[in-house]
Amino acid sequence: MATVRYSINPEDPIESVVVAAGAAVVTKKIELTIDQAALITDSSNPTTPRAIKLTEVLIALDNLRAAIVRNVPANLND
């Protein structure tokens, strides 16, 4: 496995983290992309798209971290 990519939407729970393996073009060992132009909808207002909020990004990052810890490859163990 050359790379691993963890993906999640801001509204998704930790169980929804997608882990994908394969080759990719990267410039650093670890990369994170946040699509600031992406629009999401609230469950309270599903017909009105809006921008992602900082708090949602931070919650998603916490979920990504937890998913990485759960699925840590053997070669990354301390």
N, C-alpha and C positions, 0 to 999 in steps of 0.2 A: 504494500500500500504506500504510494508516494505521498499522498495527502489525504487529509480527512476534513470534511466540511460539515459544520454543525449549522442547521438552519432552524429558525423559529419566527413566528409572527408575534407581535407585541401582545395580542390577546390570547395566545396559546398557553396552555399549561405545560409544565415540564415534560409530561408524557408525550407531548407533540413534537419534541425536538427531533429533527431529521438528521441522521448521521449518514453521510455519503463518502465513499472512498474512491480514489482514482487519481489519475494524473491531472495536474492543473498548472497553469502558468502563474507563478507567484514571484514577488519581488523580495519578500521577507519570509522568515520561518513561520510566523504567525500573523494572520491578517484578519481583520474584521471589517465588514462593510455594512453600513447602515444607510438604507435608501431613504433619504430625507424627503424625496419627492413622492414616495408611495403614499397612497391614501388608504385609510382604513375606516371601518364603520363601527360604531358602538352598538351593543345589543339593545341599548335604550333608544337608539335612533338609527336603525339599520338602513334608512334610505338616504342619509346625508353623510357622504364621505368627508373625512377631515384628515389633517396632517397628524403624524405620529408625535406624541408628547414625550418630553425628556423622561418623565417618570416611567412611561411604558417601555422605553428603550432600556432603562436601568433594570426594570423587572425582568425583561427578556434576557439581559446579560446575566442576571442572577440564575435564571433557569438554564442558560447555556453552560455556565460554570458548573452547576450541579450535574448536568448531563455528562459533561466531560469527566468529572470526578467519578461518576457511576460507571463509565465505560473506558476508564483509563487503559491504554495499551500497555502490555507488559514491559516494553522497552522504556516507558516513561516513569515507571515506578521508582521511587527513591530507595 
